[in-house]
Amino acid sequence: MLLAPMGAAVLRGQQIDTGTTVGMKAVKIAVPEFRPSAADAKINHLAEVFNQTLWNDLDFSGNVVLASRSYYPLGNFVNPADIRPEDWTRTGVEAAYITYGSVAIPTSGQMRGAFTADLHFTELKSNRPALQPVRWGGGLDTDDAARFVAHNWASAILENLGFGKGVATTKIAYVSDRAGAKEVYIMDYDGYGPFPLTSLRDLSLTPAWSPDSEHIAYMGYRGSVTNIEIIPRRGGPSVPFPSPVGLNTTPAWSPDGKRIAFASNRDRHSSGDGPEIYVANSNGTNMIRLLPRPTSRGIDTSPVWNPATGRELAFVSDRSGTQQIYRINDDGTNLRRIIDDGGDAENPSWSPDGNFLAFAWKRSGNSRFDIYLHDLVTGRNSQLTRDTSDNEKPTWSPDGKHIAFESNRTGALQIFSMLADGNKPQQLTRSGINKAPAWSGYIK
C-alpha cells in the first residue's frame, strides 16, 4: 500500500521529438541511483531491484529520454541539498528533471519492516519540486514491494508530466506450455512474475481482458467441448458460456463490458465448416450471428471491437480467397474490407483511440508475417517489425504507446513488446512456447 499523498504541481521541461509514428514526445530525466539507508544485504538487494525497475519503466515509457549515468557528477543524491542544478543541466547530462532519494526498511514506526522509499522529483531549471517529496511504503521487505513502489513512482512522474499513467502497473495475459498443457498465464508488463491462471490441463487459448481488467475470457477445451469461459484475473473457478455447441473461440469484450464477440461454427452443418462471428451478452445469453450465413465454407474469426466507439468490429475472413481484415458495424451492416494490397492479413488489434489497427501481414511474395500499423484515417500501412521470422498477434497497451506480440525470432514462439513505432523491442518470456498476448487495461 502507498502510504503518502502526492502533490499535483506540474512543470514543463525540455521536450525531445522521438520521431515515432504516433507523435510521441520525450522529456530528458536524470535518474541517479536511490541509495540504501544502511549497509545491509537485504536493503542493498531491494535497492538494486527498485533502481532497475524505475529505470526500465521510465526508459520504456516512450516519453522519457534517460540521461546517461556516465556523465553524472560523483556523490550521493539523497536530499535536496545534494542537488546542484548546474551539474545536471551541463553538456552531456542536459536533463530537464531529476528524480532521486533513498530506500530503507525501517525498524520502528508505522512502516516497520516494510520496504520504503523517500522520493523526490525536481524541475532543474527552476530548482523546484515537480512533485511534493513523499515517503511511500510497499508492503513487506520483498522484491514485489520494491517493484510496486518503483512502478507507482514511474507512473506518478509520467502522469504529472502530462503523459498519462504509462504501463508500469499493467499486465499481459498469454498462453504458455511451460508446465506441459497450454494454459493462460499472467505476467507484469515487463515479463516479471508469471503465474498460471487456468489449470484445465488440456487447452486454454485466446485470452482477452474485460474492460475493467478484472476478468479474462478465453477458449477452454475440455475433452470434446470447446467453449468460451470467463475467469477472474486473481484466479478462481471459470464460468463457461451456456449450452456449448461446436467450436467457440477468439472472444473479445465490448468497451462497455456488456457483450462479447467471438467465432463459432455452431450454426454450420458439420464440425468441419468454418466459424462465423457471433455477439452475445457477457454471460453468454442473447447470442446472435453478426452476418447472414455465407454460401461458402469460409472462415470468419478473430473479432475485435473499436474501443473508441463500441459500435463496430474488425475481424478476419477468407471470403475473398485469402485471409483479410474487414470492418463491420455491430448490427451487421456496412461490411467493408480494410487491407487491399494482397497477401494474408490477420490478428487485428484496435488502438485505444480507435485510429489505428495493428495487424500481422504476410505480403504478396513474402514468406513470413510482420506486424504492421494501419492508419484508419489515411489508409497508410507502416511496417513495425523487420526480421527473418514470423511476428504475429499484436496487442495494444492501454496508453496506446506500446504493442506486445508473439515472434519465433529466437527459434521458439515467445512474447515480445515494443514501442508503437517498432523501436525498443524487448523479449518478455523465455520458458516454453508462449503466444497470443493480451494487454490489460489499468489495474486498480
C-alpha positions in Angstrom: 0.0 0.0 0.0 1.2 3.5 -0.8 1.2 5.5 2.5 1.8 9.1 1.5 -0.1 11.7 -0.6 1.3 13.2 -3.7 1.4 16.8 -4.9 -0.2 17.8 -8.2 2.1 20.6 -9.4 3.4 20.1 -12.9 6.3 22.0 -14.5 7.1 21.6 -18.2 10.7 20.9 -19.3 12.7 20.4 -22.5 10.9 18.2 -24.9 12.6 16.0 -27.5 10.9 14.7 -30.6 11.3 10.9 -30.7 10.2 10.6 -34.3 7.6 7.9 -33.7 4.6 7.2 -35.9 2.2 8.2 -33.2 3.7 11.6 -32.5 5.1 11.0 -29.0 7.4 13.5 -27.3 10.0 12.9 -24.7 11.4 14.7 -21.7 15.0 14.1 -20.6 15.3 13.0 -17.0 18.4 12.2 -14.8 17.9 9.1 -12.6 20.8 8.7 -10.1 20.5 5.5 -8.0 18.4 5.7 -4.9 20.7 4.9 -2.0 20.0 2.3 0.7 19.9 3.8 4.2 22.1 1.0 5.7 24.9 -1.3 4.8 22.7 -4.4 4.9 22.5 -7.1 2.3 18.7 -7.1 2.3 18.1 -3.4 1.6 21.1 -3.4 -0.8 19.4 -6.0 -2.9 16.0 -4.3 -2.7 17.7 -1.0 -3.7 19.0 -2.7 -6.8 15.5 -4.1 -7.7 13.9 -0.7 -7.1 16.6 1.2 -9.2 16.5 -1.2 -12.1 12.7 -1.3 -12.2 12.3 2.5 -12.1 14.9 2.9 -14.8 13.3 0.3 -17.0 9.8 1.7 -16.5 10.8 5.3 -17.5 13.0 4.1 -20.3 10.3 2.0 -21.9 7.6 4.7 -21.5 8.1 6.2 -24.9 8.0 9.7 -23.4 11.3 9.8 -21.5 14.9 10.0 -22.5 17.2 9.0 -19.6 20.4 11.0 -19.2 23.4 8.7 -19.4 24.8 7.9 -16.0 28.4 8.1 -17.3 28.0 11.9 -17.3 26.6 12.2 -13.8 28.6 14.0 -11.1 30.1 12.0 -8.3 28.3 11.8 -5.0 25.2 10.5 -3.2 22.0 12.3 -4.1 19.5 11.7 -1.3 18.3 15.2 -0.2 17.5 18.4 -2.0 20.8 19.9 -0.6 22.7 17.3 -2.6 21.4 18.6 -5.9 23.2 21.4 -7.8 21.1 22.1 -10.9 24.1 23.2 -12.9 25.7 19.7 -12.5 22.6 18.1 -14.2 21.9 20.6 -17.0 25.5 20.9 -18.3 26.6 19.4 -21.6 26.5 15.6 -21.5 23.7 15.3 -18.9 21.4 18.1 -20.2 18.5 16.9 -18.1 15.2 18.8 -17.6 14.2 16.9 -14.5 15.8 14.7 -11.9 14.4 12.0 -9.6 16.4 10.9 -6.6 16.2 9.8 -3.0 16.8 6.8 -0.7 15.3 3.4 0.2 15.1 1.7 3.6 13.5 -1.0 5.8 12.5 0.9 8.9 12.9 -1.0 12.3 10.3 1.1 14.1 7.2 3.2 13.5 4.3 2.8 11.1 6.4 1.3 8.3 8.4 -1.0 10.4 9.6 -4.0 8.4 8.3 -2.6 5.1 10.3 -1.5 2.1 10.0 2.3 1.9 11.4 4.9 -0.4 11.9 8.7 0.1 11.1 10.1 -3.4 11.9 13.4 -5.0 11.2 14.8 -8.4 12.7 18.2 -9.3 12.5 20.5 -12.3 16.1 21.6 -12.7 15.7 25.0 -14.5 13.7 26.4 -11.6 15.1 24.1 -8.9 11.6 23.5 -7.7 9.8 20.2 -6.9 7.7 19.0 -9.7 6.0 16.6 -7.2 5.9 17.0 -3.5 8.6 14.9 -1.8 6.9 11.8 -0.4 7.7 8.6 1.5 6.0 5.5 0.1 5.8 2.1 1.6 5.2 -1.0 -0.5 4.1 -3.8 1.9 6.8 -6.2 3.1 10.5 -6.3 2.5 10.3 -8.2 -0.8 11.2 -7.8 -4.4 7.5 -7.3 -5.2 7.3 -4.4 -2.7 10.3 -2.7 -4.3 8.9 -3.1 -7.8 5.4 -2.0 -6.6 6.8 1.3 -5.3 9.0 1.8 -8.4 6.1 1.2 -10.7 3.9 3.6 -9.0 6.6 6.3 -8.8 7.3 5.9 -12.5 3.5 6.3 -13.2 3.3 9.4 -11.0 6.2 11.0 -12.9 4.7 10.3 -16.3 1.2 11.3 -15.3 2.3 14.6 -13.7 4.3 15.4 -16.8 1.1 15.1 -18.8 2.0 11.8 -20.5 -0.7 9.6 -18.9 -0.2 6.7 -16.5 2.3 4.7 -18.5 2.1 0.9 -18.4 4.1 0.1 -15.3 1.2 -1.3 -13.4 -0.4 -3.2 -16.3 -0.4 -6.9 -17.0 -0.1 -9.2 -20.0 -2.1 -12.4 -20.4 -0.8 -15.1 -22.8 -0.8 -18.8 -23.5 2.2 -21.0 -22.4 3.0 -24.7 -22.4 5.9 -24.3 -19.9 4.2 -26.8 -17.5 3.0 -29.2 -20.2 -0.5 -28.3 -21.2 -1.3 -25.0 -22.8 -2.7 -22.7 -20.1 -3.4 -19.0 -19.7 -0.7 -17.1 -17.8 -0.5 -13.6 -16.5 2.7 -11.6 -16.1 3.7 -8.0 -15.4 4.1 -5.8 -18.4 7.9 -6.3 -18.3 7.7 -10.1 -18.1 8.1 -10.3 -14.3 6.2 -12.7 -12.0 4.4 -15.0 -14.5 1.8 -17.3 -13.0 -0.8 -19.7 -14.4 -4.4 -18.5 -14.3 -6.0 -21.6 -15.7 -5.5 -25.3 -14.9 -7.6 -27.2 -17.4 -4.6 -29.5 -18.2 -5.9 -29.6 -21.8 -6.1 -26.5 -23.9 -6.7 -22.8 -22.8 -6.3 -20.4 -25.7 -7.0 -16.9 -27.0 -7.2 -14.8 -23.7 -9.0 -11.5 -23.7 -9.3 -8.9 -20.9 -12.5 -7.4 -19.7 -12.5 -3.6 -19.9 -12.1 -3.3 -16.1 -9.2 -5.8 -16.2 -10.9 -7.9 -13.6 -11.8 -10.9 -15.8 -10.3 -12.8 -18.7 -12.4 -14.6 -21.4 -10.7 -17.4 -23.2 -11.4 -20.6 -25.2 -11.4 -23.6 -22.9 -11.0 -27.1 -24.4 -12.5 -29.8 -22.1 -12.4 -33.1 -23.8 -14.6 -32.8 -26.9 -16.2 -29.5 -25.7 -14.7 -26.1 -26.8 -16.4 -23.1 -25.2 -15.9 -19.5 -24.1 -15.1 -19.4 -20.4 -14.6 -16.4 -18.1 -12.2 -16.4 -15.1 -11.3 -13.7 -12.5 -7.8 -12.4 -13.0 -6.9 -13.2 -9.4 -7.9 -16.8 -10.1 -10.9 -19.0 -9.1 -13.4 -21.1 -11.0 -14.1 -20.4 -14.7 -17.7 -19.7 -15.7 -18.5 -21.2 -19.2 -21.0 -19.8 -21.7 -24.2 -21.8 -21.5 -25.1 -24.6 -23.9 -21.8 -25.0 -25.8 -22.3 -26.1 -29.4 -19.5 -26.6 -31.9 -16.1 -24.8 -31.8 -16.2 -21.4 -29.9 -13.1 -19.3 -29.8 -11.4 -15.8 -30.1 -13.5 -13.9 -27.6 -13.4 -10.1 -27.4 -15.2 -7.8 -24.9 -17.1 -4.7 -26.0 -15.8 -1.5 -24.4 -18.7 -1.3 -22.0 -18.1 -4.9 -20.8 -21.7 -5.9 -21.6 -21.1 -8.0 -24.7 -18.6 -10.5 -26.1 -17.9 -11.1 -29.7 -16.4 -14.5 -30.7 -16.1 -17.0 -33.5 -18.2 -20.2 -33.7 -19.3 -22.8 -36.1 -22.4 -23.7 -34.0 -24.9 -23.0 -36.9 -22.9 -24.8 -39.6 -23.9 -28.1 -40.9 -20.8 -30.0 -39.7 -17.9 -29.5 -37.4 -15.6 -29.2 -40.5 -17.4 -26.0 -41.6 -15.6 -22.7 -40.8 -16.7 -20.4 -37.9 -18.7 -17.2 -38.2 -18.8 -14.1 -35.9 -21.3 -14.0 -33.1 -22.1 -11.5 -30.4 -23.6 -12.4 -27.0 -24.1 -10.8 -23.6 -21.1 -11.3 -21.4 -22.9 -14.1 -19.6 -23.4 -15.9 -22.9 -27.1 -15.1 -23.3 -28.9 -13.4 -26.2 -26.5 -14.9 -28.8 -26.8 -13.6 -32.4 -24.9 -14.2 -35.6 -23.5 -11.0 -36.9 -23.7 -11.8 -40.6 -26.0 -14.0 -42.6 -24.5 -17.4 -43.3 -22.2 -17.2 -46.3 -22.7 -19.6 -49.2 -19.1 -20.8 -49.0 -17.5 -22.8 -46.2 -15.1 -20.0 -45.5 -13.8 -18.8 -42.1 -14.7 -15.6 -40.2 -12.7 -15.3 -36.9 -10.8 -13.0 -34.5 -13.3 -10.2 -33.9 -12.2 -7.1 -32.1 -14.2 -4.1 -31.0 -13.5 -0.5 -31.8 -12.7 0.8 -28.2 -13.4 4.4 -29.1 -17.0 3.8 -30.4 -18.1 0.3 -29.3 -20.3 0.3 -32.4 -18.1 -1.6 -34.9 -15.8 -4.5 -35.1 -12.8 -5.7 -37.2 -12.4 -9.4 -38.0 -10.6 -11.8 -40.2 -12.2 -13.6 -43.2 -11.0 -15.7 -46.1 -14.2 -14.9 -48.1 -12.0 -13.3 -50.8 -9.9 -16.4 -51.1 -7.1 -15.3 -48.6 -7.2 -14.1 -45.0 -8.1 -10.4 -45.0 -9.3 -7.9 -42.4 -12.8 -6.5 -42.6 -14.8 -3.9 -40.7 -18.5 -4.1 -39.8 -21.0 -2.3 -37.7 -22.2 -4.2 -34.6 -25.7 -4.5 -36.2 -24.2 -6.4 -39.1 -24.3 -3.5 -41.6 -21.6 -1.7 -43.6 -19.2 -4.6 -44.2 -16.0 -3.5 -45.9 -12.5 -4.8 -46.4 -9.6 -2.8 -44.9 -6.4 -4.2 -46.4 -6.5 -4.3 -50.2 -2.9 -4.9 -51.1 -3.0 -8.7 -51.3 -1.2 -11.3 -49.2 -2.6 -12.7 -45.9 -3.7 -10.2 -43.2 -4.7 -11.4 -39.8 -4.8 -10.7 -36.0 -6.4 -7.1 -36.0 -5.9 -5.2 -32.8 -7.5 -1.8 -32.4 -5.6 1.1 -30.7 -7.2 2.6 -27.7 -8.2 5.8 -29.5 -9.7 3.9 -32.4 -7.4 5.5 -35.0 -5.1 2.6 -35.8 -5.2 -1.2 -36.4 -2.1 -3.2 -35.6 -2.2 -6.5 -37.6 0.0 -9.3 -38.9 0.6 -9.3 -42.6 2.3 -11.7 -45.0 2.5 -9.5 -48.0 2.4 -11.0 -51.5 5.7 -12.5 -52.4 6.8 -12.8 -48.7 7.2 -16.0 -46.7 6.7 -14.5 -43.2 4.4 -12.4 -41.2 5.4 -9.0 -39.8 3.5 -6.5 -37.6 2.0 -3.5 -39.5 0.1 -0.4 -38.4 -2.9 0.6 -40.5 -4.0 4.3 -40.2 -7.8 4.2 -40.5 -7.9 7.8 -41.4 -5.3 7.9 -44.2 -5.3 4.2 -45.1 -1.5 4.2 -44.8 0.3 0.9 -43.7 3.5 1.2 -41.7 5.8 -1.8 -41.1 6.9 -2.2 -37.5 8.9 -5.5 -37.5 11.6 -6.5 -39.9 13.5 -9.7 -39.4 13.7 -13.3 -40.7 10.9 -14.7 -38.5 7.1 -14.6 -38.1 5.8 -11.8 -35.9 2.0 -12.1 -35.2 -0.8 -11.4 -32.8 -0.2 -7.8 -31.8 -2.0 -6.3 -28.8 -2.0 -2.7 -27.6 -1.1 -1.3 -24.2 -3.8 0.9 -22.7 -1.7 4.1 -23.2 -1.6 3.4 -26.9 2.2 3.7 -27.0 3.3 0.1 -26.9 2.5 -3.2 -28.7 3.1 -6.7 -27.5 3.3 -9.6 -30.0 4.4 -13.2 -30.5 7.5 -14.0 -32.5 9.7 -17.0 -33.3 12.8 -14.9 -33.8 14.6 -16.9 -31.1 13.7 -20.2 -32.6 10.5 -20.8 -30.5 7.5 -18.6 -30.1 8.0 -16.0 -27.3 6.3 -12.8 -26.3 7.9 -9.5 -27.1 6.9 -5.9 -26.6 8.0 -2.7 -28.4 7.0 0.9 -28.8 4.2 1.6 -31.2 6.7 2.8 -33.8 8.6 -0.6 -33.7 11.5 0.7 -31.6 12.8 -0.8 -28.3 11.8 -4.4 -28.8 12.1 -6.5 -25.6 11.7 -10.2 -25.0 9.4 -10.9 -22.2 9.2 -14.7 -22.0 11.8 -17.4 -22.3 10.5 -20.6 -20.8 8.5 -23.0 -23.0 6.4 -21.8 -26.0 4.5 -18.6 -25.4 1.9 -17.0 -27.6 -1.3 -15.0 -28.0 -0.5 -12.0 -25.7 -3.4 -9.8 -24.5 -2.5 -6.5 -22.7 -4.7 -5.5 -19.8 -6.1 -2.1 -19.1 -5.2 -0.1 -16.0 -5.5 -2.4 -13.0 -6.8 -0.8 -9.8 
